[in-house]
Amino acid sequence: MSKVSVVVPVYNVEDYLEKCLDSLIHQTLEEIEILCVDDGSTDHSNELLYIYKNRDPRIQVLEKPNGGLSDARNYGMKYATAPYIMFVDSDDFLEPQALEKAAAKLDETGADLVIFDVYQYFMKTQTKEVIANSYSGDRVYTLKENPEMITRILNAAWNKMYRRSLFEDNGITYPFGYLYEDLGTTYKLLLKARSIAFVNEPLYDYLADRPGNITQSFNQKAYHILTMAEETMNYYRQEGVYDQYYEELKYLACVNIIENLKKTRTVKDRKLVNEYIDACFAFIHKNFPDYPECKYPINRQKNDWIYMRPQVLKGYLRTRNWIRR
């Protein structure tokens, strides 16, 4: 029986897919199922999937019309049979002992999810940087006792392994049709997890600078970040804990929105940019009227003073975009 179900959404990644699949079939933990969800690829990704399926019977190829990353993850989860589940983006790859070490930590601690460090890999320079967690792997945590965890961890789905029951017992799925889906999902899982463990070692290699990476693009879907922030906020309201985590949720929403605003520097359409900036600050002022007052530092970079003054920040962003035209 498989110990871990690995869900791999696949969409037009023929140049990266082999490295990803090689890292999975050569894991030191052999009791795994690899659920590759072809989300309507139009390149040679599908052919590669079947080549690897013929090499390794642990690989299943699931095909569906294009529906986006969330839809592919949810589709893969329907076919998962192992007690533990993990999501791997098809342009990324795992360290050889990743699944073994993450699963062992869940076995050892009884936690509902484990979070591990990440290598941020840069193709252009062939270099890696470690993104480390600030929590010890020697104990388990709960969000109730450690609310600041909302402000400290990566919201990505892929640097975590979960008990499959954490999704199923709480009816949690990834929001269909939206970018920034992790912002709308990860913090639900944190809230519902009975305990959370950490592995203080990089187990996942995230390709940070792939051309066409959805995190590098900007269009009308940039507004999805507001929807996903509200998705998490509403979930905490429904669970009756919004006030308890207000400061953490304020930090989470404001930092993600402000960081996303940096992408506007490459956009030539000033009208589009200004409308987006206005929408972002309208969202912040509506939901967090006491911004920029915050229990946690909003921005730790050189322009701290700008980020602490909303009107100045709005003017700064607009001016910067005008200068870069």
C-alpha positions in Angstrom: 0.0 0.0 0.0 1.2 3.5 -0.8 2.2 5.7 2.1 2.2 9.0 0.2 0.1 10.2 -2.7 2.0 12.8 -4.8 -0.2 15.0 -7.0 1.6 16.6 -9.9 -0.5 19.1 -12.0 0.9 19.2 -15.5 0.3 21.9 -18.1 2.8 22.6 -21.0 6.0 21.9 -19.1 7.8 19.6 -21.5 11.1 21.3 -20.9 11.0 20.7 -17.1 8.8 17.6 -16.6 11.5 15.0 -16.9 13.6 16.4 -14.1 10.5 16.6 -11.9 9.5 13.0 -12.7 13.0 11.7 -12.3 13.2 13.2 -8.8 9.9 11.4 -7.9 10.7 7.9 -9.2 14.1 8.0 -7.5 12.8 8.9 -4.1 14.2 6.8 -1.2 10.6 6.1 -0.1 9.3 3.6 -2.6 5.7 3.2 -1.2 4.3 6.1 -3.2 1.7 6.8 -5.9 2.4 9.5 -8.4 -0.8 11.1 -9.7 0.1 13.2 -12.8 -2.9 15.3 -13.8 -2.5 16.5 -17.4 -4.6 19.7 -17.4 -5.1 19.9 -21.1 -1.5 20.3 -22.2 -0.9 21.2 -25.9 2.8 20.5 -26.0 4.6 17.1 -25.6 4.0 16.9 -21.8 1.3 14.1 -22.3 3.7 12.0 -24.3 6.4 12.3 -21.7 3.9 11.3 -19.0 3.1 8.0 -20.8 6.8 7.3 -21.4 7.4 7.5 -17.6 4.2 5.6 -16.8 5.6 2.7 -18.9 8.8 2.9 -16.9 7.3 3.0 -13.4 3.9 1.5 -12.5 3.6 3.9 -9.6 2.8 6.7 -12.0 -0.9 7.3 -13.0 -1.8 9.7 -15.8 -5.0 11.5 -15.2 -6.3 13.6 -18.1 -8.8 16.4 -18.0 -9.7 19.6 -19.9 -7.8 22.7 -18.8 -9.1 24.1 -15.6 -6.1 25.6 -13.9 -3.8 24.6 -11.0 -6.5 24.4 -8.4 -8.7 22.3 -10.5 -5.9 19.9 -11.3 -4.9 19.6 -7.6 -8.5 18.9 -6.6 -8.9 16.3 -9.4 -5.7 14.5 -8.3 -6.9 14.4 -4.7 -10.0 12.5 -5.8 -7.8 9.6 -6.9 -5.4 9.7 -3.9 -5.5 6.6 -1.7 -2.5 7.0 0.6 -2.8 8.5 4.1 -0.4 11.3 3.3 -0.6 13.7 0.4 1.8 16.1 -1.2 1.6 18.5 -4.1 4.6 19.0 -6.5 4.5 21.6 -9.3 5.7 20.0 -12.5 8.5 22.5 -13.1 10.0 21.9 -9.7 11.7 18.8 -8.2 12.4 17.1 -4.9 15.5 16.2 -3.0 16.0 12.4 -3.0 14.9 11.8 0.6 12.1 14.4 0.6 9.2 12.1 0.9 10.9 9.7 3.3 11.8 12.5 5.7 8.5 14.3 5.6 6.5 11.1 6.0 8.7 10.0 8.9 8.1 13.3 10.7 4.3 12.8 10.4 4.7 9.2 11.7 6.9 10.4 14.5 4.8 13.3 15.7 1.2 12.4 14.7 0.9 15.9 13.2 -1.6 16.8 10.6 0.9 18.5 8.4 4.6 19.0 8.2 6.4 22.0 6.7 9.9 21.8 5.4 12.6 24.2 4.1 13.0 25.0 0.4 15.7 25.5 -2.1 14.9 28.5 -4.3 16.6 27.5 -7.6 17.6 30.1 -10.2 18.0 28.7 -13.8 19.9 31.7 -15.2 22.7 31.5 -12.6 22.4 27.8 -11.7 22.4 28.8 -8.0 20.3 27.9 -5.0 19.2 29.8 -2.0 17.6 28.3 1.1 14.3 29.5 2.4 14.3 28.3 5.9 11.5 28.1 8.5 11.9 29.7 11.9 10.4 26.9 13.9 12.2 23.9 15.4 11.8 20.4 14.1 12.1 19.1 17.7 8.5 19.8 18.7 5.0 20.3 17.3 3.0 23.5 17.2 -0.6 24.6 17.0 -1.9 27.8 15.4 -3.8 28.7 18.6 -0.6 28.7 20.6 1.5 30.2 17.8 -0.7 32.7 15.9 2.3 34.4 14.5 2.8 31.4 12.3 0.4 33.0 9.8 3.0 35.8 9.3 6.0 33.5 9.1 5.4 30.5 6.8 5.3 30.3 3.1 1.7 30.0 1.9 2.8 27.6 -0.9 1.1 24.2 -1.1 4.4 22.4 -2.1 6.7 22.8 0.9 4.3 20.7 3.0 3.0 17.2 3.4 -0.4 16.7 4.8 -2.6 14.0 6.2 -5.2 13.5 3.5 -7.9 13.5 6.2 -7.0 17.2 6.9 -8.6 18.1 3.5 -11.4 15.5 3.5 -12.6 15.8 7.1 -12.8 19.6 6.8 -14.2 19.8 3.3 -11.2 21.9 2.1 -10.3 22.1 -1.5 -8.4 24.6 -3.7 -10.6 27.5 -5.0 -11.4 26.8 -8.7 -10.5 29.4 -11.3 -8.2 31.7 -9.2 -4.6 32.5 -9.1 -3.0 32.9 -5.6 -5.0 29.8 -4.6 -2.6 28.9 -1.8 -3.4 32.2 -0.1 -7.0 31.1 0.0 -6.3 27.5 1.2 -3.1 27.2 3.3 -4.4 29.2 6.3 -7.6 27.1 6.4 -5.4 24.0 6.8 -3.3 25.7 9.5 -6.4 26.5 11.5 -7.8 23.0 11.2 -4.6 21.2 11.9 -4.5 19.6 15.3 -0.7 19.9 15.3 2.0 21.1 12.9 5.5 19.8 12.6 8.7 21.1 10.8 11.7 19.6 9.1 14.7 21.9 9.3 16.1 20.9 6.0 15.5 21.8 2.3 13.5 19.0 0.7 11.9 20.9 -2.2 13.5 22.7 -5.1 11.4 25.6 -6.4 12.2 27.0 -9.8 11.9 30.7 -9.2 12.7 32.2 -12.6 11.1 30.1 -15.2 9.8 32.2 -18.2 6.1 32.2 -18.2 5.8 31.2 -14.5 2.4 32.5 -13.4 3.9 34.2 -10.4 5.9 36.4 -12.8 3.0 37.6 -14.9 0.6 40.5 -14.4 -2.9 40.9 -15.9 -6.5 41.3 -14.7 -6.0 38.1 -12.7 -3.8 40.1 -10.4 -7.1 41.0 -8.7 -7.5 37.4 -7.6 -5.2 38.1 -4.7 -7.9 40.3 -3.2 -10.5 37.5 -3.6 -8.2 34.9 -2.1 -7.3 37.2 0.9 -11.0 37.7 1.5 -11.6 33.9 1.1 -9.3 33.3 4.1 -10.7 36.1 6.1 -14.2 34.9 5.6 -13.3 31.4 6.6 -11.9 32.7 9.9 -15.1 34.6 10.4 -17.2 31.5 9.7 -15.1 29.6 12.2 -15.7 32.4 14.8 -12.0 33.2 15.2 -11.5 36.3 13.0 -11.1 38.7 15.9 -8.6 36.3 17.6 -6.4 36.3 14.5 -7.1 39.8 13.3 -3.6 41.2 13.6 -2.1 38.1 11.8 -4.7 38.3 9.0 -4.1 42.0 8.6 -0.4 41.3 8.2 -1.1 38.4 5.8 -3.4 40.4 3.5 -1.5 43.6 3.5 1.9 42.1 2.9 0.7 39.8 0.1 -1.1 42.7 -1.6 1.7 45.2 -1.3 4.3 42.7 -2.5 2.1 41.8 -5.4 1.9 45.5 -6.3 5.6 45.4 -7.1 4.8 43.5 -10.3 3.2 46.7 -11.7 6.6 48.1 -12.4 6.7 46.1 -15.6 3.2 47.0 -16.8 3.1 49.7 -19.5 -0.7 50.4 -19.3 -0.8 53.2 -16.7 -4.6 53.2 -16.5 -4.6 49.5 -15.7 -1.9 50.0 -13.1 -3.6 52.9 -11.4 -6.9 51.1 -11.3 -5.2 48.1 -9.7 -3.4 50.2 -7.1 -6.7 52.0 -6.2 -8.5 48.6 -5.8 -5.8 47.2 -3.6 -5.8 50.2 -1.2 -9.5 50.3 -1.2 -9.5 46.7 -0.1 -7.0 47.4 2.7 -8.8 50.5 4.0 -12.2 48.7 4.0 -11.0 45.6 5.8 -8.2 47.1 7.9 -9.0 50.7 8.7 -6.3 50.8 11.3 -3.6 50.1 8.7 -0.6 50.8 8.9 -0.7 50.1 12.6 0.2 46.5 12.9 1.6 44.1 15.6 4.0 42.8 13.0 6.3 44.8 10.7 4.6 45.3 7.3 7.7 45.6 5.3 11.4 44.9 6.2 13.0 46.4 3.1 14.7 49.7 2.7 11.5 51.7 2.0 9.9 50.8 5.4 8.8 54.4 5.9 7.0 54.5 2.6 5.1 51.3 3.3 3.9 52.7 6.6 2.2 55.7 4.9 -0.6 54.4 2.6 -1.1 57.6 0.6 2.7 58.1 0.2 3.0 54.4 -0.9 0.2 54.8 -3.5 1.9 57.9 -4.9 5.3 56.2 -4.9 4.0 53.2 -6.8 2.3 55.4 -9.4 5.4 57.6 -9.8 7.7 54.6 -10.2 5.5 53.1 -12.9 5.4 56.4 -14.7 9.2 56.7 -14.6 9.7 53.1 -15.9 7.6 53.7 -19.0 
